[in-house]
Amino acid sequence: DACGDSRLLDALLRLFCGFLRDESLPGRASRQDPEQIKRASLLGFGDPELKQQGRRVLHAAREALDVGEDSLALLDGMLEANDSYAARMKRRFSETGCIMDCISGQYDY
C-alpha cells in the first residue's frame, strides 16, 4: 500500500521489525482467521478489544527493538485517536456516500 508520509513509513517499518523479533505475544495464528479479519476491517481500532490488542503489539515491538519511546509515538497517537487512512475513508464515506470522494486525494499524513 502507498504511504504518503516518511515519518509514518519509518514508524510502520519499525513496528514490523519489532513484531517479527517479538516472542512474547500470545495467540499467533498459523493461518488467517476470516472472521477476525472481517471484524477488524469493519470496526478497526474503534473496537476497544482491537485497540487493546494494538496497544499490546506496540508495546511488544518496543520491547523487542529496545528503542526509545519516540520511535513508535506516531503510531501510538494514531491508535488512540483511531486515525488511519481506512478510518478516514469510512468517515468520509458515511458523510458523502461517494466512494470516489473516499479514495481520491486523501493521503495527507
Salt bridges, closest charged atoms under 4 A:
ASP5 OD2 - ARG7 NH2 3.32
ASP10 OD2 - ARG14 NE 3.06
ASP22 OD2 - ARG28 NH2 3.27
ASP47 OD1 - ARG39 NH2 2.96
GLU49 OE1 - ARG39 NH2 3.45
GLU63 OE2 - HIS59 NE2 3.98
GLU69 OE1 - ARG62 NE 3.51
ASP76 OD2 - ARG62 NH2 2.48
GLU80 OE2 - ARG55 NE 2.76
ASP83 OD1 - ARG88 NE 2.70
ASP108 OD1 - ARG88 NH1 2.40
